[in-house]
Amino acid sequence: MTTTGGIAIPERPSAAELAAVRAHDAADTEACIAWYAAATGVSEDEIREAYQRLSEWHVPAAEG
């Protein structure tokens, strides 16, 4: 197990651990989108579309 920033990261996470991380990341993303929309007046849908386009350009090595 590796520790990064005080967070334990298993060497080979289980499917449940990966699902938990993805759910947490999704919640963080939604919170950021809502904050940015409120701060800028840009619609949440427009921000999500831009975020989706950016994520299509960057695929983390862990996911192929």
Secondary structure, DSSP 8 states (H G I E B T S, - for coil): -EEETTEEE-SS--HHHHHHHHHHHHHHHHHHHHHHHHHH---HHHHHHHHHHHHHH---GGG-
